[in-house]
Amino acid sequence: TREESERLAEKFEDILEAELSPHYKITRSRGYNTLTVRASLTELQPSNPALFAINYMPYAGIAATGYQVLQGEALGAGSTTVEIEVLDSRSRRQVFAMVDKLAGGTLQPGGLVKWGQTEGAMRAWSRQVRRGIQAKNNSLFAPPSH
């Protein structure tokens, strides 16, 4: 629903801020030495916890494994795609960008909660954004090699 999409967008913003705030000052205004982060969650498919739980049942798990082999995804697993772009807020030059899709699997027990796998992916994506920004900053300010 629209309400769930908005709640997930707010949750992603909170997770991203929590990941970046120990390393960077968070502001809502553009300025010198400031980055703009733009992110969009697309193709939101919630987990079906009742179906996903079958993956962990001994005999039903065998059938679920067969489904997983045929379909390429875990029974009842969710999926989400993210598009993220980090820009220099003044020049609008791209500093970092990524597009990634989470296709939930049985090794991600967050599928036992409707949006659990998506929230787990949000944490991983936030770490990737931080590392991408740090890598860019390190290359910009690294001493010249001789």
N, C-alpha and C positions, 0 to 999 in steps of 0.2 A: 504494500500500500504506500501511498504518498507519505503518510505519517512515519512508517517504518523506514523509508528511504531517508527522510529528514533526520530521524533519530540516528541512523547509521552514519550519515554525513557528520553530524555533531560529534558522535563517538569517535570517528576517525580524526576529526580536528583535535579533540582532547588527547587522543593517543599520540598524535604527531607532535603536539605541543609538549606533552610530557617527555617525549624522546629528545626533542631539540632544546628545551629550556635549560637543562644543566650545562649546555655547551654554547648557547646563543641567547641573547636578549630577544624576547618576543615583543613585537610591536604591531600595531594596526596601521601605521603610516609609512609611506614611502620616504626614502631619504638616502643620504650618502652611506655607502657600505652596508646596504640593507638588501635582503633578498625577498622576493615574492614567491610564495608557494601556491601553486594551483593544482588541485586534485579533484578527480571525479571517479566515483564508484559507478560502474556500469554492469549490466548483465547480472543483476542480483538474483540469485537462486538460493532460497533458504534450505537448510538441512531439514530432513524429515526425521526427527529423533526416534520415532517408533520404528521406522524402516531401518534407520542407521544402526539401531541396537541389535538388529538381526546379524550384523556382521560379526558380533562378539558371541553369538550363541553357537555351541559346538556343532550340531548337525545342520542347522539353518545356515551357519557360516560357510559350509561347503557349497550350498546353492548360491549364496551371496558372492562367493569367490568366482563361480562360473559366470554370474552376471557381470562381475567386475572385469573378467577377461574379455567377454563379448562386447561390453559397452565402453570399456576403458575408464570407468569411474566406479566408486564404491556405492553400493546400494543405499539410497537415502542421503547421500552426501550433498552438501551445498557447493555453490561456485560463485565467484565474484571476479570481475575484471576491474583493474584500477589504471588510471592514466594520471601521471604526475609530471609536472613541469616546475622547475625552480629557475627563476629569472633574476638578473640584477634589476633591482626596482627602478633604477634611473635609466640605464641604457637599454633595458629590456632584452639584453643578450641572455641566451639560455646557458645556465650553469650546469644543470642536470635534468635529465628526463628519463622516464621509464613507462612502459606499458607491461602489465603482468596479469596473468589470470591464475587464480587459485581454483583448482579442481580438487575438492576435498577428497581425502582418502581415509582408509581405515586406521592409519597411523596418526590421524588427527582426531582424537576423541572429542574435540569441540563439536563434532557432528551430533552429539547427544543433546545439544542445545540448538534451538532454531538458527541463530546467527553466530554460534560459537566459532565455527571454522572461519567465518568472515572476520570476526574480531581478532582471531589469532593471526590471520593474514595481515590485518591492519598494523599489528605490532611489528611483524617482519618487514612490511613495506616501509614503516617509519624508520626502522634501523637502516634500511637500504638508502633512504633519502639522506639521513645524517651522514652515513659513510660516503655517499656520493658528493655531498657538499664539502666534507672534510678532505676528500681526495682532490677536489678541484682547488680548494684553498691551499693545500700543501703544494700543488704544482704551480700555483700563481706566486706563492711567496717563498719557494725553495731557493736556496742560494744557487747561483750559476755553477754548472759543472765545468771543470777545466780539463 
